[in-house]
Amino acid sequence: MPTEFAVRIATAADAPAVSRLLAVSYPVLLRAAYDGATLAAALPLMTRANPTLLSTRTYYVAERDGGPIVGCGGWTRERPGSGEMVPGLAHIRHFASHPDWAGRGVGRAIYASGEDAARLAGVRRFECYASLNAENFYGALGFRSVRRIEVPMGPALRFPSILMVRSI
C-alpha cells in the first residue's frame, strides 16, 4: 500500500495549519474520555499551535502530497510546564491526528521520526503526559502507564492525564 502522507519537520509557517488540525482533532477524539465542562475549559488552550514547539526542529507534521496536514507531534528535552531538563530524558508533546486519519499510521509515523532523531541526540527515555483517550495509542508504541496525573493548564484547570514512559 503506498504511503498517503509524508512526515517532515514543522516550521513556524505551519502554525495556522497545525491549529486547524488541533481544532478539528481534539474535540472529536477527546469527547469519549472527558466531560463537557473539562473540554470547554481545556480546548481553547489545547487547540492552538505552540510557537515554541514549532521552532524546536523536534516537532513534526504529516501532510498529504500537496494537501492538508493530517497529523502532528514531537518531543522536547524540557518537561512541559516546568522547563526542567534531565539528561537522557525527553517529553512527547502535542500529538494529534485528523479524525478521518486516526488508525491509519499517521501518529506512529510521526513518533518513529521523532524517536530516531531523539536517539541520535542522546535521548534514552521518553515521558508522555497522555490524554486518557491516548493510553492505548502510546501503549501500542511501547509506552508503559505509570500513574494518573493532573496536568496544570492555567490557574484553575487540572487536566486528567496518564504519565507514561518508554526507553528508546
N, C-alpha and C positions, 0 to 999 in steps of 0.2 A: 504494500500500500504506500503510495507516495506521501511524503510529508506535505501537509497543507499549510504549514506555517514555518517561520524561521525565528530563532531566538537571537537577539542582539543586545548589546549594552545600551541601556537607556541614556538619554541626554535631557537636558533642561527643556529642549523643544518638545519633548514628549509629554510635558505636564498636562496640557488640555486633554489629550487622548487618554492618558492614564486616569485622570479624574473622571472622564466619561465612563471608562471601564469600571472603576470602583463604584460609581453611582448606579450602574446597571447591575453589577455583580452582587455587592454586599446585601442590598435589601432582599434579594431573592434567595441567596444562599444561606444567609443568617436567620431567615424567618423561622425555620423549623427548630432552632436551638435557643432563641431568645424571645422574651415577651416584648410586646409593642412599646412599653414605656422605656425599656432599656435601649431598644433600637432607635426610638425617637430621640433619645439623648445622645447616643453614640454615633449614629450615621453621619450627622453633619461634620463630625470630627474625622471619621474614618474614610470618607469618600472624596478626600482632596489629595492630590498628589503631593508628596513631601519633597520640596525642592532640594533638601539636604540629601535625601536618598538618591534622587535623580543625578546628583553631581558626584556620587561616590565611585562610579565605574564598577560597582559590585551589585548594581540593580539592573534588571533585565526586563525586556518586553518580548512577547511573542506576537508576531504580526503575520497576517496573510500577505501573499505576494501582491504588492500594490494596494493592499486593503487595510482594514482597521486592525488595531491592537486587540488581541483576543486573550492575553494573559500578561501578568506582571509579577515581579517578586525579586527578592535578592537577599543580601546579608550585609551586616556591618560588624566591625570589631567592637563598637560601642554598644553597651547594654541599653536598650530602649528605656527612656525615662530618666536614667541616671548618668549616662555617658561613661560609666565605669568600663575600663578595659582590663581584661585578664589575658595574659599571654597564652596563645594557642586556642582561644575561645572566640567564636563569632556567633552572631544572632541572626536568625532568619527574620526577614522583615516584609511586611505588607504584600503578601501573596494574594492574587485573585485571578480567577478565570471568568470569562464571559459565560453566563449560564448556558448558552447554546453550545459552548465548547467544553463544559465540565465533563470529565471522564474520557476525554479524547487525547490525553497525554501532554497537554499544554503545561500544566503545573510541574509534572515530572521532568519535562524537557528543560524548563527554566531552572528547576532545582539542580539538575545534572550540570548545567553550565556553571551555576554558582558554586557547586561543590568542587568541581575541577579547579576553578580559579582560587577558591579558598585554600584548598590543599596546597597549591603552588605557592600561596602566600604564607604558608606555615600554620594554617589553622588545623587543629586536630580534633576539635569537638564543636558541635553546633548546639545552641539552645534555641528554643522556639516558644513564644507565648501564643499557643494555638487557640483560635476560637473554638468553642465547644463543637461546632459542626465540622471542624477540620481535623479532629483527632484521628479519624480513620485514614485520611489522606497522608498525614505525616507518619502514622504507624506503618503504612504500606511502603514508605520510603526508608523505614528502618529506625524511626524515632521511637523512643520509649517514654511513656507517660510517667511523670514523677509525682505530680500532685495538682490539685485545683489551686488556682491563684486568682487574685483580682487585680487587674491591670489598671492603675490610675489613668484616667482620661479627663483631665481637668479637675477642678476643686471638688466637685460634687458627684462624680461618676467613677465607679469602680467596675470595670468590665470583666465578667466571669470568663476565665480562660483556663488553659491547662499548660503547665510547664512541661515541655518535652525536651529530650536530649538525644544526641546521636554522635557517636565517634565517627570520624571520617578518615 
